[in-house]
């Protein structure tokens, strides 16, 4: 509907009707205004599947939803590093929503994986904001191409479930911009989601729903967002303040909050124009949904199950494969051990839980594929962490009498879910013990993991092969079987780091916070940014993932030797499949800032990636284009993105640790960093400005000779390097006084400083 007609319609609404449109009718529907032809529309949970509920609605998956298709969860889909695949998943979900009369799907989740123990990490994409943003962009484009809206969530800094409805995420501005806002920014600008869902938590003391800085100043005024902001279910704390901040829709149905809006307008506490603006956004969203509705649309659950299976094939990560134990020989005697071989854990718990019609297990898939000599033993029961001697002995005996044992293990539902965080990174001790016992009798052991977030692997040195299946949706078992027996070449790559133990995580000391305050003290050093800087050994690094073939990287080319802010830099690299079978390869491009004395920066940051499909012996050239943002950090003194002049590295890699090619490039920024020289400014900081060098040259020379006058004791005690360093770290007032070797007034020092400021700010 045209904006002029929406404004006209808004003008015909009563105050009560306008306030009513700002909250839901019930758990999933908006209110209608029948006299003006404004219909109700329906939203539904579903970052990785449609969880439509009609009656007996709930938010955490206690009651059943319609039978639907469960695609890989965010933790898994991000490991595909395949935008096209994620867009296809989005398209399928959009079609399902059309068939079920759902106007907006509540997803994707792009919150940063600050710690591996966040209970909702399985829904989120990555520890890296660029990966999260790119995956979200693809998902949103796919869903919305079918005329169905999305709701990117949870805005903002919602990286823990612990005290999620009261906790304040206290984060500095640079970290917010570079990490937590960045995961949303690209998707908002490039995919234009119809809605954005704010989070429960506070941000630096102010609840997200009533935080005007983020909902209006940044989201709308800076990023140009034109859609609506909807509260997370129950995330409204002060309805009038929320509305003023930019939260348009309260969900679910309000309990007296509509009246608060009405009273505020009548009393003059709330300008009615604020309410009108929210209503206009809501009407635009409602009629967009109505205009894109496809009548009598039917969807095929079996066909979408095949799409879920296709997606799962690229989400599974081969973490370890010593002596090429995988793929398995189909004629060998194989033991499938563990509950998840027969009843896979393929999704997480909470509001995203899908009521799947078809679920494929690896054991059933092997039987369906006609693979003989595959036998099953349950091995453990995950209802409680208790080593069951009878189940374990049966599994150990089967493993002993087989050629290879494949143990399907991981985290049970009780270990990770929406609503609470894990307290450790351990798998159930009973499962770890079972793996150790089987490894003792069967050297040919493969572990397949079903989990939504990293786990510690105390048995890793005793196991030659590990597959990380994550929570890869209802097709996970078929995909696992195809990869285990070589019908599919694994191509998944970790979108998060796997630390050796939880204590190595950068947020470890501060994660749960104190009371209702959680300080993000690690700043921008999240995930690989921290492990790189600290050189901390990892179990598996960000980007890690093996293949049944091999790839060679060559011919890294930059289209210019020097780069100036505002230009585009084109980067190309040739990738060759040097193995004997077809495979897919994710190519990662990091940018590293070399000369960063002024500001602390990570060793390298991911700025681009692409995924190639290559036949055996085939070569392809992948091309990337970088803009100024790739070389920037957020300078709070401007405040804006800032390109620091200096030498940078363009790094082509398979993972954060597997660097293949590197080229240096000189980068020149065009903005000046705001800087005010004072008498207390160190000489080293002044010398970063070339225009000041001549002005203080005489003081430099005089100071250097002050302590170097031949055979004096001072000369012997102070080396030239010590004098140089002392000069750099001394404040101007001290150096000027020392150099002149005579008293000098502070007024004279200030006059000298004023001259320097005039030079650098001219």
C-alpha positions in Angstrom: 0.0 0.0 0.0 1.3 3.5 -0.8 2.5 5.6 2.0 0.0 8.3 1.3 -2.9 5.8 1.7 -1.3 4.4 4.9 -1.2 8.0 6.4 -4.8 8.5 5.3 -5.8 5.2 7.0 -3.9 6.1 10.1 -5.9 9.4 10.3 -9.2 7.5 10.3 -8.2 5.3 13.3 -9.4 6.2 16.8 -6.8 6.7 19.5 -7.9 3.4 21.0 -7.6 1.6 17.7 -4.1 3.0 17.1 -3.0 1.9 20.6 -4.5 -1.5 20.0 -2.6 -2.1 16.9 0.6 -1.8 18.9 0.1 -5.1 20.7 -0.9 -8.6 19.6 -4.4 -10.0 19.7 -3.1 -13.3 21.2 0.1 -15.2 21.2 0.8 -15.2 17.4 -1.7 -12.8 15.8 -2.0 -9.0 15.4 -5.3 -7.2 16.0 -7.7 -6.4 13.1 -9.7 -3.2 12.7 -12.6 -4.6 10.6 -14.4 -1.3 10.1 -11.4 0.0 8.1 -10.5 -3.3 6.4 -7.3 -3.8 8.4 -6.9 -7.5 8.8 -5.0 -9.5 11.4 -1.9 -11.4 10.3 0.0 -14.3 11.9 3.7 -14.7 12.9 5.4 -17.9 13.9 8.6 -19.1 15.5 11.1 -20.7 13.2 14.8 -19.8 12.6 15.2 -23.4 11.1 11.6 -24.6 10.7 8.0 -23.6 10.9 6.6 -23.9 14.4 3.0 -22.8 13.8 0.6 -23.2 16.7 -3.1 -22.5 16.6 -4.6 -23.4 19.9 -3.0 -23.9 23.3 -0.2 -21.6 22.2 3.1 -21.4 24.1 6.4 -19.8 23.5 8.9 -22.5 24.6 7.7 -25.5 22.7 5.8 -27.2 25.4 2.7 -27.8 23.2 2.8 -29.4 19.8 2.9 -27.3 16.6 1.8 -28.5 13.2 3.9 -31.1 11.5 6.7 -29.4 9.6 10.2 -29.7 8.3 13.3 -29.1 10.5 16.2 -27.7 8.6 19.7 -27.4 10.1 19.9 -25.1 13.1 22.0 -21.9 12.9 25.0 -23.5 14.4 25.0 -26.1 11.6 23.9 -23.9 8.7 26.7 -21.4 9.3 29.2 -24.2 9.0 28.2 -24.7 5.4 29.7 -21.3 4.5 27.3 -21.5 1.5 25.1 -18.5 1.0 23.2 -20.1 -1.9 22.3 -23.1 0.2 21.0 -21.0 3.1 19.0 -18.9 0.7 17.4 -22.1 -0.7 16.5 -23.1 2.8 14.9 -19.7 3.3 12.9 -20.1 0.1 11.5 -23.4 1.3 10.5 -21.9 4.6 8.9 -19.0 2.9 6.8 -21.4 0.8 5.8 -23.3 3.9 4.7 -20.1 5.6 2.6 -19.2 2.5 0.9 -22.5 2.7 0.1 -22.1 6.4 -1.0 -18.5 6.3 2.0 -17.3 8.3 3.0 -13.7 7.3 6.3 -13.4 9.2 8.8 -16.0 10.3 10.6 -15.2 13.6 14.2 -15.6 12.6 17.1 -15.7 11.9 19.1 -15.4 15.2 22.4 -13.6 14.7 23.6 -13.0 18.3 27.3 -13.4 18.7 28.6 -16.6 20.3 30.6 -14.8 23.0 31.0 -18.0 25.0 30.5 -21.7 24.0 28.1 -22.2 27.0 25.3 -19.9 26.0 22.2 -22.1 26.0 20.8 -20.7 22.8 24.0 -20.9 20.8 22.5 -23.7 18.6 20.2 -21.1 17.1 23.0 -18.6 16.4 25.4 -18.6 13.5 28.9 -17.6 14.6 31.4 -15.9 16.9 32.3 -13.8 13.8 29.9 -10.9 12.9 30.7 -11.1 9.2 29.7 -14.8 9.0 26.6 -14.2 11.1 25.6 -11.2 8.9 26.2 -13.0 5.6 24.3 -16.1 6.7 21.4 -14.0 7.9 21.3 -12.0 4.7 21.0 -15.1 2.6 18.3 -16.6 4.9 16.3 -13.3 4.9 16.5 -12.9 1.1 15.3 -16.5 0.7 12.3 -16.2 2.9 11.2 -12.8 1.8 11.5 -13.7 -1.9 8.4 -15.7 -1.3 6.4 -12.7 0.1 6.9 -13.7 3.7 8.6 -11.4 6.3 11.4 -12.3 8.7 12.4 -11.0 12.1 16.1 -10.9 12.7 16.9 -11.3 16.4 17.7 -10.6 19.2 18.6 -7.0 19.0 21.0 -6.4 20.9 24.0 -8.0 22.8 21.9 -11.0 23.9 24.8 -13.5 24.2 23.6 -15.3 27.3 20.4 -16.9 28.6 21.4 -16.5 32.3 19.2 -13.8 33.8 18.3 -12.8 30.2 15.2 -10.8 31.2 17.0 -8.6 33.8 20.7 -8.7 33.0 22.5 -5.7 31.6 25.1 -6.3 28.9 27.6 -3.6 29.6 29.6 -3.2 26.4 31.9 -0.3 25.2 31.0 1.5 22.1 33.8 0.2 19.9 33.0 -3.4 20.8 29.3 -2.9 20.1 30.0 -1.5 16.7 32.6 -3.9 15.6 31.1 -7.1 17.0 27.5 -7.1 18.3 25.9 -4.4 16.0 28.0 -5.6 13.0 26.2 -9.0 13.0 22.9 -7.2 12.4 24.1 -4.3 10.3 25.0 -6.0 7.0 21.8 -8.0 7.0 19.6 -5.0 7.8 21.2 -2.9 5.0 21.5 -5.6 2.4 18.4 -7.8 3.0 16.0 -5.4 4.5 14.1 -7.7 6.9 10.4 -6.8 7.4 10.8 -6.8 11.2 13.5 -6.8 13.9 13.0 -8.4 17.3 14.5 -6.6 20.3 16.0 -8.7 23.1 15.0 -9.1 26.7 18.2 -7.8 28.3 19.4 -4.3 29.1 22.2 -2.7 27.2 24.5 -0.5 29.4 21.6 -0.2 31.9 18.7 0.5 29.6 16.3 -2.3 28.4 16.7 -3.1 24.7 13.0 -2.3 24.1 13.3 1.2 25.4 16.8 2.0 24.1 16.3 4.8 21.7 20.0 4.9 20.8 19.8 1.5 19.2 16.2 1.3 18.0 16.0 4.7 16.5 19.4 6.5 16.3 21.4 3.6 14.9 18.8 1.2 13.4 16.7 3.8 11.7 18.6 7.0 11.3 22.1 5.5 10.6 21.2 2.2 8.9 18.0 3.4 7.1 15.8 0.6 8.5 12.1 1.1 7.5 10.4 -2.0 9.0 8.9 -2.5 12.4 10.5 -3.4 15.7 8.7 -6.1 17.6 9.4 -7.0 21.2 10.5 -10.5 22.1 7.6 -12.2 23.8 7.3 -10.6 27.2 10.2 -8.2 26.7 8.2 -5.0 27.3 8.9 -3.3 30.6 7.6 0.2 30.1 5.2 0.4 27.1 5.2 4.2 26.7 9.0 4.5 26.9 9.4 1.5 24.6 7.1 3.2 22.0 9.1 6.4 22.2 12.3 4.5 21.8 11.1 2.8 18.6 9.5 -0.5 19.7 6.4 -0.6 17.5 4.7 -3.9 18.4 4.4 -5.6 21.7 4.0 -9.4 21.6 2.1 -11.3 22.8 -1.2 -9.7 23.7 -0.8 -6.8 26.1 -2.3 -6.8 29.6 -3.3 -3.1 30.2 -0.4 -1.7 28.2 -2.7 -0.4 25.4 -4.4 1.7 28.1 -1.1 3.1 29.2 -0.5 4.4 25.7 -3.9 6.0 25.5 -3.5 7.6 28.9 -0.1 9.0 28.0 -1.4 10.6 24.8 -4.4 12.1 26.6 -2.3 13.5 29.4 0.3 14.9 27.0 3.1 12.7 28.2 3.3 11.1 24.8 3.1 13.0 21.6 0.5 11.3 19.4 2.8 11.7 16.4 5.0 9.0 18.0 2.1 6.6 18.1 1.1 7.6 14.5 4.6 6.8 13.2 4.5 3.3 14.8 1.0 2.7 13.4 2.1 3.7 9.9 5.0 1.2 10.1 2.7 -1.5 11.4 0.1 -0.9 8.6 2.9 -1.0 6.0 4.0 -4.4 7.3 0.4 -5.8 7.6 -0.6 -4.7 4.1 2.7 -5.9 2.6 1.9 -9.3 4.1 -1.7 -9.2 2.7 -0.5 -8.1 -0.8 2.0 -10.9 -1.0 -0.3 -13.6 0.3 -0.7 -16.6 -2.1 -4.1 -18.2 -1.9 -4.5 -22.0 -1.8 -0.8 -22.6 -1.7 0.2 -26.2 -0.9 3.6 -27.5 0.2 5.1 -30.9 0.0 6.7 -32.1 3.2 8.5 -35.0 1.6 10.1 -32.7 -1.0 11.2 -30.3 1.7 12.6 -33.2 3.8 14.9 -33.8 0.8 15.9 -30.1 0.9 16.7 -30.5 4.6 18.8 -33.5 3.8 20.6 -31.6 1.1 21.4 -28.8 3.5 22.6 -31.2 6.2 25.2 -32.6 3.8 27.1 -29.3 3.8 26.8 -28.5 7.5 28.6 -31.6 8.8 32.3 -30.9 9.6 35.0 -33.5 9.4 37.2 -32.5 12.4 39.7 -35.3 12.4 40.5 -38.2 10.0 43.9 -39.8 10.9 45.2 -42.4 8.4 42.1 -41.7 6.2 40.0 -44.0 8.3 37.0 -42.3 6.6 35.2 -43.0 4.3 34.3 -46.4 5.5 34.3 -49.4 3.2 30.7 -50.5 2.6 31.7 -54.2 2.8 33.3 -53.9 6.2 31.6 -54.9 9.4 30.5 -51.6 11.1 29.1 -51.1 14.6 26.8 -48.1 15.0 26.8 -47.3 18.8 24.9 -44.7 20.7 21.3 -43.6 21.1 21.7 -40.9 18.5 22.5 -43.5 15.7 18.9 -44.6 16.0 17.2 -41.5 17.4 19.3 -38.5 16.4 19.3 -35.3 18.4 18.8 -33.0 15.4 17.4 -29.8 17.0 17.6 -27.7 20.1 15.0 -27.1 22.8 12.8 -24.1 23.4 10.9 -21.8 21.1 12.4 -23.1 17.9 11.5 -26.7 18.5 9.9 -28.2 15.3 7.3 -31.0 15.3 8.9 -33.0 12.5 7.0 -35.4 10.3 10.0 -37.2 8.9 13.3 -37.8 10.8 16.1 -39.9 9.3 18.5 -41.7 11.5 22.0 -42.9 10.4 21.1 -46.5 11.2 17.9 -46.4 9.2 19.7 -44.6 6.4 22.3 -47.3 6.2 19.6 -50.0 6.0 17.7 -48.1 3.4 20.9 -47.7 1.3 21.4 -51.5 1.4 24.6 -51.3 3.3 25.1 -54.7 4.9 27.0 -55.6 8.1 25.9 -52.5 10.0 24.8 -53.4 13.5 23.4 -51.2 16.3 23.9 -51.1 20.0 22.3 -48.3 22.1 25.3 -47.9 24.4 23.8 -45.2 26.6 20.6 -43.6 27.6 20.7 -39.8 27.7 17.8 -39.2 30.2 20.4 -39.0 33.0 24.2 -39.0 33.1 24.6 -42.5 34.4 26.9 -45.2 33.0 24.7 -48.1 32.2 26.9 -51.3 32.5 24.5 -53.5 30.6 24.1 -51.1 27.6 27.8 -50.3 27.6 29.0 -53.9 27.7 26.7 -54.8 24.8 28.2 -51.9 22.8 31.8 -52.7 23.8 31.3 -56.4 22.7 29.8 -55.3 19.4 32.7 -52.9 18.8 35.3 -55.6 19.6 33.8 -57.9 17.0 33.5 -55.3 14.2 36.0 -53.8 11.8 35.1 -50.3 12.9 33.0 -48.7 15.6 31.1 -45.5 15.0 29.9 -43.9 18.2 27.1 -41.4 17.9 27.3 -39.1 21.0 26.9 -35.5 22.0 24.8 -33.3 24.3 21.3 -34.4 25.4 18.4 -31.9 25.4 18.9 -31.3 29.1 22.4 -30.0 28.6 21.6 -27.1 26.3 18.3 -25.2 25.7 16.8 -21.8 25.5 16.3 -20.3 29.0 19.5 -21.3 30.7 23.2 -21.6 30.1 25.5 -24.5 30.5 27.9 -24.4 33.4 30.6 -26.4 31.7 31.7 -27.6 28.2 31.6 -31.3 29.1 29.6 -34.0 27.4 27.9 -36.4 29.8 30.6 -38.3 31.7 28.9 -41.6 30.8 29.3 -40.9 27.1 32.9 -39.9 27.5 33.6 -43.1 29.5 31.9 -45.2 26.8 34.0 -43.7 24.1 37.2 -44.4 26.1 36.1 -48.0 26.8 35.4 -48.7 23.1 38.7 -47.0 22.0 40.5 -49.5 24.3 39.1 -52.5 22.4 38.7 -51.1 18.9 41.4 -48.8 17.4 39.2 -48.0 14.4 36.8 -45.7 16.1 34.8 -42.8 14.7 32.9 -40.4 16.9 29.9 -38.5 15.4 28.8 -35.6 17.6 25.3 -34.3 17.9 25.5 -31.0 19.8 24.6 -27.3 19.4 27.8 -25.9 20.7 31.5 -26.8 21.3 32.3 -29.6 23.7 35.6 -30.7 25.4 37.0 -34.0 24.0 39.2 -35.7 26.6 39.4 -38.8 24.4 40.5 -37.0 21.2 44.0 -38.5 21.1 42.5 -42.1 21.2 40.0 -41.5 18.4 41.3 -41.4 14.8 38.2 -39.7 13.3 35.6 -37.2 14.5 32.5 -35.8 12.6 30.8 -32.8 14.0 27.2 -33.2 12.9 25.9 -30.3 15.1 22.1 -30.1 15.1 21.7 -30.5 11.4 17.9 -31.0 11.1 15.7 -33.9 10.3 17.9 -35.1 7.4 21.0 -35.4 9.6 21.1 -39.2 9.7 21.0 -39.7 6.0 23.7 -37.0 5.5 25.9 -38.7 8.2 25.5 -42.1 6.5 26.4 -40.6 3.1 29.5 -38.9 4.5 30.6 -41.9 6.6 30.5 -44.2 3.6 31.9 -41.7 1.0 28.8 -41.0 -1.1 29.2 -37.3 -0.1 32.5 -35.5 0.4 32.3 -33.4 3.7 32.7 -29.7 3.2 31.5 -28.1 6.4 33.8 -25.7 8.3 33.5 -24.5 11.9 32.0 -21.1 12.2 33.2 -21.0 15.8 36.4 -21.9 17.7 36.5 -25.1 19.8 38.7 -24.3 22.8 40.5 -27.1 24.7 38.6 -26.2 27.8 36.1 -23.5 28.9 38.7 -21.6 31.0 40.5 -20.6 27.7 37.4 -18.7 26.5 38.0 -14.9 26.6 34.7 -14.3 28.5 35.3 -17.0 31.1 35.9 -14.8 34.1 33.0 -12.4 33.4 30.4 -14.4 31.5 27.7 -14.8 34.1 28.5 -11.4 35.6 27.6 -10.2 39.1 23.9 -10.0 39.8 22.2 -8.3 37.0 25.3 -6.9 35.4 27.5 -8.7 32.8 30.6 -6.8 31.7 31.9 -7.6 28.2 35.5 -7.0 29.4 37.1 -8.9 26.6 36.0 -6.2 24.2 36.5 -7.0 20.5 38.5 -10.0 21.4 35.8 -12.6 20.8 36.5 -16.1 19.5 39.5 -16.4 17.1 40.3 -12.7 17.6 41.3 -13.6 21.2 42.9 -17.0 20.5 45.0 -15.4 17.8 46.2 -12.5 19.9 47.0 -14.7 22.9 48.4 -17.6 20.9 46.3 -20.0 22.8 46.2 -23.6 21.5 42.8 -24.8 20.4 41.1 -28.1 20.0 39.9 -26.9 16.6 40.2 -23.4 15.2 37.5 -21.2 13.5 37.2 -22.3 9.9 38.5 -25.8 10.5 37.1 -28.6 8.4 38.7 -31.5 6.5 37.8 -33.1 3.1 38.2 -36.4 1.4 40.2 -34.6 -1.3 42.9 -31.9 -1.2 43.1 -28.3 -2.4 46.0 -26.1 -3.4 45.9 -22.3 -3.3 48.0 -20.2 -5.7 48.3 -16.9 -7.6 47.1 -14.5 -5.0 46.6 -11.2 -6.9 45.7 -7.7 -5.7 44.6 -5.2 -8.4 46.7 -2.5 -6.8 49.9 -2.2 -4.7 48.7 0.7 -2.7 45.1 1.3 -1.5 43.5 4.6 -0.6 40.3 4.8 1.5 37.2 5.1 -0.6 38.5 2.8 -3.3 37.7 -0.9 -4.0 40.4 -3.5 -3.8 39.9 -6.6 -6.0 41.5 -9.8 -4.7 41.7 -13.0 -6.6 43.2 -16.5 -5.9 43.3 -19.7 -7.8 42.1 -22.9 -6.0 42.9 -26.3 -7.4 41.4 -29.7 -6.4 44.6 -31.8 -6.3 42.8 -34.9 -5.1 41.0 -37.8 -6.8 37.4 -36.9 -6.1 35.1 -33.9 -6.4 34.7 -31.6 -3.4 33.7 -28.2 -2.1 36.1 -25.7 -0.6 35.3 -22.7 1.5 38.0 -20.0 0.9 38.4 -17.5 3.7 39.9 -14.0 3.4 41.2 -12.2 6.5 42.7 -8.7 6.7 45.4 -8.1 9.3 46.5 -4.6 10.4 50.3 -4.5 10.9 51.1 -1.1 12.3 48.7 -0.5 15.1 50.6 1.3 17.9 47.8 3.7 18.5 44.8 1.3 18.9 44.6 -2.3 19.9 43.4 -4.5 17.0 43.1 -8.2 16.4 45.8 -10.0 14.5 43.4 -10.6 11.6 39.6 -10.4 10.9 37.5 -12.2 8.4 36.4 -9.9 5.7 35.2 -12.2 2.9 34.5 -15.8 2.0 33.2 -17.9 -0.8 32.6 -21.6 -1.5 33.7 -23.4 -4.6 32.7 -26.7 -6.1 35.6 -28.4 -7.9 35.9 -31.7 -9.8 39.1 -33.7 -9.3 42.0 -31.8 -11.0 39.8 -28.7 -11.7 40.9 -25.2 -10.9 38.8 -22.1 -10.4 39.6 -18.5 -9.6 37.7 -16.9 -6.8 37.4 -13.1 -6.7 36.7 -10.9 -3.8 36.1 -7.1 -3.6 37.0 -5.2 -0.4 36.0 -1.7 0.5 37.2 0.7 3.2 35.3 -1.1 5.9 37.6 -4.1 5.5 40.5 -2.0 6.8 38.5 0.0 9.4 38.0 0.0 13.2 35.4 2.0 15.0 37.0 5.2 16.3 34.9 6.5 19.2 36.5 9.9 19.1 35.0 10.7 15.7 32.7 8.8 16.2 32.8 6.7 12.9 34.7 4.0 11.1 38.3 4.9 10.7 41.0 3.6 8.3 44.3 3.8 9.9 47.2 4.4 7.5 49.8 1.7 7.4 50.7 -1.7 6.2 48.0 -4.4 6.0 48.0 -8.1 5.1 45.6 -9.8 2.8 45.4 -13.4 4.1 43.9 -16.3 2.3 43.2 -19.3 4.5 41.3 -22.5 5.1 41.0 -21.7 8.8 42.2 -19.1 11.4 45.3 -21.3 11.8 45.7 -22.8 8.3 47.1 -19.8 6.4 47.8 -20.5 2.7 48.8 -17.2 1.0 49.6 -13.7 2.3 50.3 -10.4 0.5 51.0 -7.0 2.0 49.4 -3.8 0.9 50.0 -0.2 1.9 46.8 1.5 3.0 46.2 5.3 3.2 43.3 6.6 5.2 41.8 10.0 4.2 40.3 11.0 7.6 42.3 12.6 10.4 41.9 11.1 13.8 40.8 13.8 16.2 43.7 14.6 18.4 44.4 17.4 20.8 47.9 18.0 22.0 48.4 19.1 25.6 51.5 19.7 27.7 51.0 16.2 29.0 51.0 14.6 25.5 54.0 12.3 25.0 56.5 13.2 22.4 56.0 9.8 20.7 52.3 10.7 20.2 53.2 14.1 18.8 55.7 12.5 16.3 52.9 10.4 14.7 52.1 13.7 12.9 54.8 14.4 10.3 53.8 18.1 10.3 55.0 18.4 13.9 58.5 16.9 13.3 60.2 20.0 12.2 58.6 22.1 14.9 60.1 19.9 17.7 63.2 18.8 15.9 65.5 21.1 17.9 64.1 19.8 21.1 64.6 16.2 20.0 68.3 16.9 19.2 68.9 18.8 22.3 67.3 16.2 24.5 69.3 13.3 22.9 72.6 15.1 23.6 71.6 16.1 27.1 72.5 12.6 28.4 75.3 11.9 25.9 78.2 14.2 26.5 81.1 11.9 26.1 82.7 10.3 29.1 80.1 11.3 31.7 78.6 8.9 34.1 75.2 9.7 32.7 76.4 8.7 29.2 77.6 5.3 30.6 74.4 4.7 32.5 71.9 5.6 29.7 72.2 3.8 26.3 71.0 5.6 23.1 68.0 3.2 23.0 67.0 4.1 26.6 67.3 7.8 25.8 65.2 7.4 22.7 62.5 5.5 24.5 62.5 7.9 27.4 62.1 10.8 25.0 59.1 9.1 23.3 57.4 8.5 26.6 58.1 11.9 28.2 55.4 14.6 28.1 56.1 17.7 26.1 56.3 19.9 29.1 59.2 17.8 30.5 61.1 17.6 27.2 60.8 21.3 26.4 62.1 22.2 29.9 64.9 19.6 29.8 66.0 20.6 26.3 66.2 24.4 27.0 68.2 23.7 30.1 66.6 26.7 31.7 63.4 27.5 33.5 60.4 27.9 31.2 56.9 28.9 32.3 53.8 26.8 31.8 52.4 29.7 29.7 55.3 29.3 27.3 54.7 25.6 27.1 51.0 26.1 26.4 51.8 28.6 23.6 54.1 26.1 22.0 51.4 23.4 22.3 48.9 25.7 20.7 51.2 26.1 17.7 51.4 22.3 17.3 47.6 21.9 17.5 47.2 24.6 14.8 49.5 22.5 12.6 47.7 19.2 13.0 44.2 20.6 12.7 44.9 23.0 9.8 
